[in-house]
Amino acid sequence: MAYQGGFVFFVKEKLMEYKTIDDLGDLNGKVVMLRADLNVPMDENFHVTNTARIDRTVPTVKELMGKGAKVVVISHFGRPEGKGDLKNSLSHIVKDMEKALGRKVVFVDDCIGPKVEEAVKNMKADEVLLLENLRFYNEEKKGDEKFAEELVKPADVYVSDAFSTAHRAHASMVAAAKLRPAAMGRLMEEEVKALSNGLNNPQRPLMAVVGGSKVSTKLDLLNNLVKKVDKLVISGGMAHTFMKASGINTVNEANSLVQMDMIDTAKEIMKVAKENNCEIILPQDVVVSKEFKAEAEHKTVDLEHIPAEGWILMDVGEKTIASINKKLDECKTLVWNGPLGVFELKPFDNATNKVAQHAATLTQEGRLMTVAGGGDTVSALDNAGVADKFSYISTAGGAFLEWMEGKELPGVVVLKK
């Protein structure tokens, strides 16, 4: 999913501010501890249902092994809250890792201690070692330095490929990186390059699409974006609050997700946007439905004709879609987080699909750089059939959001030169 269309040239750029694998020197014979994110979805029978996070770790593992390193992979999985259990064991992903790597993966049912040290000592050159879930120890989430010391004890070098956990100052993300020569893996490097070029140093005009159900959950994000982007599409349920704040009185608590206690906040955000020459793009028409379910009775109405009750705002209409796509034609960069409507229920995925498909076309033509992230966003782009046609889709959820909010991520900062 990485680097499609006209974005390939960013791969070759040197990310000068951070240490990468290129800065580690000779790795032949050295033990490299690779912090990955293998927190993959799994069904009730412990079968992995989506291997994307495993697959995207493969290039780093193969490159390190190609340099003669012995690779020991560590990761969290699920929410075991400091206790070992079968449900949250990383042993379930061994077969999928072996398939992705084309190598034997040796699993160790602990991540620190004599078992690990012995397994590292007995590693064969063509094997990868996978250690047990880091979060079986409470010390991991606490950022405990002694735990980090135990963790890296058998390693010569530390590499992080877990951008999706970089917003957490956990032991394996920060303390461990301070104890050994440390660098970004290729996936982490890709993430930071893509987000930097998408938001911090973009080709302009720059548009952001931000969706979500509530304004209150994305205040930091909106406040940061109105100072950085040229055009901001506010979509999903949070758009209802901005519509109300803009004087669309047909929006109310009976037919929408408007947050009445956020009206003044929305007005302030719009004021700051105007001061920063950021154009806020709100719906011009909406799709309303009789019920919150797929294929429910629905119709498209102009804003002044939104029914007061008995109908629910579910999506935006064709006028809004055309307006957003026309604005996209003027842009060079797009950053996307959140759908335009209730994309999980057909036909209320229409707007998200059409705008995503237009953005994908522009990307493939080399006219637009597109960066997207967040769980719902990735699902929405998959649903639209364009997940492999954007310039970059982030593996991260919370870390992607915090980066967009302008926050420093501890797991990234620690890898600065």
GULO-809782 format. One record per residue (C-alpha): x, y, z. Coordinates in steps of 0.02 Angstrom, whole numbers. Layout:
<recs>
{east:X | north:Y | up:Z}
...
</recs>
This chain:
<recs>
{east:0 | north:0 | up:0}
{east:149 | north:116 | up:7}
{east:215 | north:239 | up:-119}
{east:102 | north:227 | up:-270}
{east:83 | north:350 | up:-412}
{east:197 | north:501 | up:-411}
{east:261 | north:475 | up:-234}
{east:399 | north:349 | up:-269}
{east:537 | north:478 | up:-264}
{east:513 | north:506 | up:-77}
{east:580 | north:331 | up:-42}
{east:751 | north:381 | up:-103}
{east:764 | north:536 | up:2}
{east:876 | north:535 | up:155}
{east:779 | north:571 | up:314}
{east:917 | north:678 | up:387}
{east:839 | north:714 | up:556}
{east:822 | north:533 | up:613}
{east:935 | north:382 | up:625}
{east:892 | north:245 | up:500}
{east:963 | north:74 | up:461}
{east:1089 | north:162 | up:348}
{east:1168 | north:242 | up:503}
{east:1199 | north:79 | up:596}
{east:1358 | north:27 | up:508}
{east:1413 | north:-155 | up:496}
{east:1278 | north:-272 | up:563}
{east:1360 | north:-437 | up:516}
{east:1346 | north:-559 | up:661}
{east:1255 | north:-433 | up:771}
{east:1091 | north:-466 | up:862}
{east:961 | north:-337 | up:811}
{east:806 | north:-318 | up:918}
{east:666 | north:-260 | up:804}
{east:516 | north:-177 | up:886}
{east:372 | north:-215 | up:767}
{east:185 | north:-192 | up:779}
{east:111 | north:-365 | up:756}
{east:-55 | north:-321 | up:839}
{east:-154 | north:-402 | up:698}
{east:-341 | north:-445 | up:697}
{east:-381 | north:-624 | up:743}
{east:-540 | north:-729 | up:747}
{east:-604 | north:-837 | up:890}
{east:-503 | north:-984 | up:824}
{east:-340 | north:-885 | up:834}
{east:-327 | north:-865 | up:645}
{east:-255 | north:-700 | up:582}
{east:-388 | north:-614 | up:475}
{east:-277 | north:-475 | up:404}
{east:-89 | north:-495 | up:386}
{east:-51 | north:-315 | up:331}
{east:52 | north:-271 | up:485}
{east:153 | north:-431 | up:469}
{east:180 | north:-404 | up:283}
{east:239 | north:-225 | up:305}
{east:373 | north:-278 | up:429}
{east:450 | north:-400 | up:305}
{east:562 | north:-277 | up:208}
{east:652 | north:-222 | up:367}
{east:676 | north:-401 | up:429}
{east:743 | north:-458 | up:261}
{east:860 | north:-310 | up:243}
{east:932 | north:-336 | up:417}
{east:958 | north:-522 | up:384}
{east:1035 | north:-479 | up:217}
{east:1164 | north:-376 | up:312}
{east:1209 | north:-529 | up:415}
{east:1110 | north:-483 | up:572}
{east:1017 | north:-602 | up:686}
{east:842 | north:-529 | up:701}
{east:742 | north:-543 | up:862}
{east:564 | north:-474 | up:843}
{east:466 | north:-401 | up:988}
{east:288 | north:-335 | up:990}
{east:133 | north:-306 | up:1094}
{east:-32 | north:-392 | up:1057}
{east:-206 | north:-355 | up:1123}
{east:-239 | north:-294 | up:1300}
{east:-179 | north:-429 | up:1421}
{east:-155 | north:-303 | up:1562}
{east:8 | north:-375 | up:1628}
{east:-44 | north:-558 | up:1631}
{east:-1 | north:-698 | up:1511}
{east:-145 | north:-786 | up:1426}
{east:-171 | north:-894 | up:1271}
{east:-291 | north:-770 | up:1190}
{east:-157 | north:-636 | up:1181}
{east:-7 | north:-745 | up:1140}
{east:98 | north:-701 | up:989}
{east:123 | north:-888 | up:960}
{east:-33 | north:-882 | up:850}
{east:52 | north:-778 | up:716}
{east:207 | north:-887 | up:690}
{east:139 | north:-976 | up:535}
{east:87 | north:-811 | up:454}
{east:258 | north:-736 | up:491}
{east:345 | north:-887 | up:416}
{east:237 | north:-874 | up:259}
{east:271 | north:-688 | up:241}
{east:458 | north:-703 | up:270}
{east:491 | north:-869 | up:186}
{east:597 | north:-912 | up:339}
{east:581 | north:-1018 | up:495}
{east:517 | north:-918 | up:643}
{east:566 | north:-983 | up:814}
{east:445 | north:-931 | up:952}
{east:499 | north:-902 | up:1132}
{east:361 | north:-898 | up:1263}
{east:438 | north:-752 | up:1356}
{east:517 | north:-586 | up:1307}
{east:649 | north:-571 | up:1444}
{east:757 | north:-688 | up:1545}
{east:864 | north:-846 | up:1524}
{east:747 | north:-927 | up:1396}
{east:769 | north:-781 | up:1278}
{east:957 | north:-771 | up:1304}
{east:975 | north:-958 | up:1269}
{east:866 | north:-946 | up:1112}
{east:968 | north:-800 | up:1045}
{east:1129 | north:-896 | up:1077}
{east:1062 | north:-1046 | up:978}
{east:992 | north:-946 | up:831}
{east:1034 | north:-1006 | up:656}
{east:1078 | north:-882 | up:520}
{east:919 | north:-912 | up:420}
{east:799 | north:-904 | up:569}
{east:701 | north:-762 | up:648}
{east:663 | north:-760 | up:833}
{east:490 | north:-701 | up:891}
{east:469 | north:-661 | up:1075}
{east:309 | north:-668 | up:1177}
{east:191 | north:-521 | up:1201}
{east:277 | north:-374 | up:1286}
{east:116 | north:-326 | up:1375}
{east:118 | north:-486 | up:1477}
{east:225 | north:-373 | up:1589}
{east:148 | north:-217 | up:1667}
{east:321 | north:-138 | up:1662}
{east:305 | north:-120 | up:1473}
{east:163 | north:7 | up:1479}
{east:243 | north:94 | up:1627}
{east:401 | north:130 | up:1527}
{east:505 | north:41 | up:1659}
{east:691 | north:60 | up:1627}
{east:742 | north:-100 | up:1717}
{east:620 | north:-198 | up:1608}
{east:696 | north:-114 | up:1455}
{east:870 | north:-165 | up:1513}
{east:814 | north:-346 | up:1527}
{east:730 | north:-334 | up:1357}
{east:884 | north:-275 | up:1261}
{east:1008 | north:-379 | up:1362}
{east:1039 | north:-506 | up:1222}
{east:1041 | north:-373 | up:1084}
{east:1180 | north:-268 | up:1008}
{east:1067 | north:-150 | up:912}
{east:887 | north:-86 | up:926}
{east:776 | north:-47 | up:775}
{east:597 | north:17 | up:785}
{east:467 | north:-15 | up:650}
{east:316 | north:17 | up:763}
{east:260 | north:192 | up:714}
{east:83 | north:146 | up:764}
{east:140 | north:134 | up:946}
{east:258 | north:284 | up:937}
{east:136 | north:396 | up:1033}
{east:160 | north:285 | up:1187}
{east:315 | north:305 | up:1297}
{east:319 | north:118 | up:1332}
{east:478 | north:29 | up:1385}
{east:504 | north:-56 | up:1217}
{east:476 | north:108 | up:1122}
{east:580 | north:235 | up:1219}
{east:685 | north:165 | up:1362}
{east:749 | north:20 | up:1256}
{east:800 | north:137 | up:1115}
{east:912 | north:233 | up:1235}
{east:1008 | north:79 | up:1288}
{east:1079 | north:22 | up:1120}
{east:1129 | north:100 | up:953}
{east:954 | north:134 | up:885}
{east:871 | north:175 | up:720}
{east:709 | north:174 | up:622}
{east:663 | north:22 | up:520}
{east:605 | north:47 | up:342}
{east:419 | north:49 | up:387}
{east:443 | north:181 | up:522}
{east:550 | north:279 | up:399}
{east:411 | north:269 | up:268}
{east:280 | north:327 | up:393}
{east:380 | north:478 | up:451}
{east:427 | north:528 | up:273}
{east:248 | north:514 | up:212}
{east:173 | north:613 | up:355}
{east:310 | north:745 | up:350}
{east:285 | north:772 | up:165}
{east:97 | north:764 | up:186}
{east:78 | north:892 | up:324}
{east:241 | north:972 | up:381}
{east:320 | north:1008 | up:213}
{east:183 | north:982 | up:82}
{east:165 | north:1035 | up:-97}
{east:23 | north:1162 | up:-96}
{east:-122 | north:1188 | up:-104}
{east:-148 | north:1063 | up:38}
{east:-319 | north:991 | up:79}
{east:-367 | north:890 | up:233}
{east:-524 | north:783 | up:249}
{east:-573 | north:755 | up:430}
{east:-721 | north:651 | up:483}
{east:-786 | north:584 | up:647}
{east:-943 | north:581 | up:749}
{east:-900 | north:717 | up:875}
{east:-807 | north:882 | up:871}
{east:-754 | north:856 | up:1052}
{east:-646 | north:705 | up:1005}
{east:-547 | north:798 | up:871}
{east:-523 | north:972 | up:943}
{east:-332 | north:963 | up:945}
{east:-332 | north:899 | up:767}
{east:-448 | north:1034 | up:700}
{east:-357 | north:1173 | up:793}
{east:-191 | north:1117 | up:717}
{east:-254 | north:1089 | up:541}
{east:-337 | north:1260 | up:519}
{east:-165 | north:1337 | up:543}
{east:-79 | north:1219 | up:419}
{east:-194 | north:1174 | up:275}
{east:-267 | north:1277 | up:135}
{east:-433 | north:1185 | up:125}
{east:-518 | north:1084 | up:262}
{east:-664 | north:967 | up:227}
{east:-759 | north:936 | up:389}
{east:-866 | north:781 | up:370}
{east:-959 | north:646 | up:463}
{east:-1058 | north:684 | up:619}
{east:-943 | north:826 | up:672}
{east:-996 | north:923 | up:517}
{east:-1170 | north:937 | up:592}
{east:-1104 | north:1046 | up:733}
{east:-1013 | north:1159 | up:610}
{east:-1168 | north:1170 | up:501}
{east:-1270 | north:1226 | up:652}
{east:-1133 | north:1350 | up:700}
{east:-1141 | north:1418 | up:522}
{east:-1326 | north:1458 | up:541}
{east:-1405 | north:1302 | up:466}
{east:-1551 | north:1297 | up:588}
{east:-1630 | north:1143 | up:509}
{east:-1493 | north:1039 | up:594}
{east:-1548 | north:987 | up:769}
{east:-1522 | north:853 | up:901}
{east:-1667 | north:748 | up:833}
{east:-1599 | north:728 | up:656}
{east:-1410 | north:737 | up:677}
{east:-1258 | north:716 | up:789}
{east:-1246 | north:902 | up:824}
{east:-1161 | north:943 | up:990}
{east:-1247 | north:1099 | up:1054}
{east:-1113 | north:1125 | up:1188}
{east:-982 | north:1134 | up:1049}
{east:-1064 | north:1270 | up:944}
{east:-956 | north:1411 | up:1014}
{east:-801 | north:1302 | up:994}
{east:-845 | north:1270 | up:812}
{east:-869 | north:1457 | up:783}
{east:-698 | north:1492 | up:860}
{east:-616 | north:1359 | up:748}
{east:-697 | north:1439 | up:595}
{east:-634 | north:1610 | up:652}
{east:-455 | north:1546 | up:670}
{east:-470 | north:1462 | up:499}
{east:-519 | north:1627 | up:418}
{east:-373 | north:1716 | up:502}
{east:-256 | north:1584 | up:430}
{east:-332 | north:1585 | up:255}
{east:-396 | north:1408 | up:277}
{east:-556 | north:1375 | up:179}
{east:-676 | north:1264 | up:276}
{east:-784 | north:1156 | up:163}
{east:-951 | north:1099 | up:237}
{east:-1096 | north:1001 | up:160}
{east:-1206 | north:1089 | up:32}
{east:-1335 | north:950 | up:29}
{east:-1363 | north:794 | up:133}
{east:-1435 | north:619 | up:120}
{east:-1564 | north:585 | up:255}
{east:-1634 | north:416 | up:302}
{east:-1787 | north:350 | up:394}
{east:-1681 | north:224 | up:490}
{east:-1501 | north:194 | up:539}
{east:-1480 | north:37 | up:435}
{east:-1421 | north:-20 | up:264}
{east:-1537 | north:12 | up:117}
{east:-1658 | north:111 | up:226}
{east:-1778 | north:233 | up:143}
{east:-1681 | north:391 | up:102}
{east:-1678 | north:551 | up:1}
{east:-1559 | north:693 | up:-40}
{east:-1610 | north:867 | up:20}
{east:-1538 | north:1043 | up:19}
{east:-1487 | north:1109 | up:189}
{east:-1640 | north:1219 | up:211}
{east:-1754 | north:1069 | up:180}
{east:-1680 | north:948 | up:309}
{east:-1832 | north:870 | up:398}
{east:-1845 | north:925 | up:579}
{east:-1874 | north:748 | up:641}
{east:-1910 | north:572 | up:582}
{east:-1757 | north:574 | up:467}
{east:-1571 | north:555 | up:508}
{east:-1421 | north:636 | up:421}
{east:-1320 | north:491 | up:349}
{east:-1212 | north:557 | up:206}
{east:-1180 | north:708 | up:96}
{east:-1259 | north:730 | up:-74}
{east:-1200 | north:749 | up:-253}
{east:-1180 | north:939 | up:-243}
{east:-1059 | north:919 | up:-99}
{east:-965 | north:778 | up:-186}
{east:-945 | north:883 | up:-343}
{east:-886 | north:1032 | up:-241}
{east:-754 | north:931 | up:-145}
{east:-691 | north:848 | up:-304}
{east:-676 | north:1017 | up:-392}
{east:-574 | north:1082 | up:-244}
{east:-466 | north:925 | up:-252}
{east:-426 | north:962 | up:-434}
{east:-343 | north:1123 | up:-373}
{east:-236 | north:1037 | up:-241}
{east:-65 | north:953 | up:-241}
{east:-78 | north:862 | up:-73}
{east:-219 | north:777 | up:23}
{east:-216 | north:713 | up:202}
{east:-369 | north:608 | up:247}
{east:-435 | north:549 | up:415}
{east:-616 | north:495 | up:429}
{east:-760 | north:456 | up:309}
{east:-887 | north:580 | up:238}
{east:-1039 | north:480 | up:294}
{east:-1096 | north:317 | up:372}
{east:-991 | north:217 | up:249}
{east:-1021 | north:51 | up:339}
{east:-1203 | north:52 | up:279}
{east:-1245 | north:53 | up:94}
{east:-1290 | north:165 | up:4}
{east:-1224 | north:290 | up:130}
{east:-1046 | north:254 | up:75}
{east:-1079 | north:345 | up:-89}
{east:-993 | north:511 | up:-48}
{east:-841 | north:430 | up:34}
{east:-822 | north:312 | up:-115}
{east:-837 | north:446 | up:-249}
{east:-718 | north:570 | up:-168}
{east:-593 | north:432 | up:-126}
{east:-600 | north:366 | up:-304}
{east:-574 | north:541 | up:-375}
{east:-424 | north:568 | up:-260}
{east:-355 | north:398 | up:-313}
{east:-370 | north:445 | up:-497}
{east:-278 | north:608 | up:-469}
{east:-144 | north:512 | up:-374}
{east:-120 | north:385 | up:-513}
{east:-106 | north:529 | up:-638}
{east:35 | north:603 | up:-532}
{east:-65 | north:761 | up:-495}
{east:-97 | north:732 | up:-309}
{east:-2 | north:660 | up:-161}
{east:-123 | north:569 | up:-46}
{east:-88 | north:517 | up:133}
{east:-221 | north:431 | up:240}
{east:-229 | north:348 | up:409}
{east:-340 | north:290 | up:552}
{east:-441 | north:129 | up:568}
{east:-605 | north:193 | up:497}
{east:-513 | north:282 | up:356}
{east:-421 | north:126 | up:301}
{east:-584 | north:26 | up:305}
{east:-673 | north:162 | up:207}
{east:-537 | north:167 | up:73}
{east:-540 | north:-23 | up:63}
{east:-729 | north:-14 | up:40}
{east:-703 | north:113 | up:-100}
{east:-577 | north:-2 | up:-184}
{east:-435 | north:124 | up:-180}
{east:-326 | north:72 | up:-33}
{east:-186 | north:25 | up:-152}
{east:-204 | north:182 | up:-257}
{east:-163 | north:316 | up:-127}
{east:16 | north:377 | up:-109}
{east:28 | north:314 | up:69}
{east:-88 | north:232 | up:194}
{east:-26 | north:235 | up:373}
{east:-28 | north:78 | up:480}
{east:-58 | north:189 | up:632}
{east:-216 | north:248 | up:717}
{east:-180 | north:349 | up:874}
{east:-3 | north:393 | up:820}
{east:-65 | north:456 | up:651}
{east:-193 | north:567 | up:738}
{east:-69 | north:636 | up:864}
{east:54 | north:675 | up:723}
{east:-85 | north:769 | up:633}
{east:-123 | north:860 | up:794}
{east:55 | north:927 | up:792}
{east:113 | north:827 | up:943}
{east:286 | north:753 | up:962}
{east:284 | north:563 | up:971}
{east:403 | north:491 | up:1104}
{east:443 | north:337 | up:999}
{east:497 | north:447 | up:854}
{east:586 | north:584 | up:951}
{east:699 | north:457 | up:1035}
{east:768 | north:409 | up:863}
{east:827 | north:585 | up:819}
{east:1011 | north:605 | up:781}
</recs>
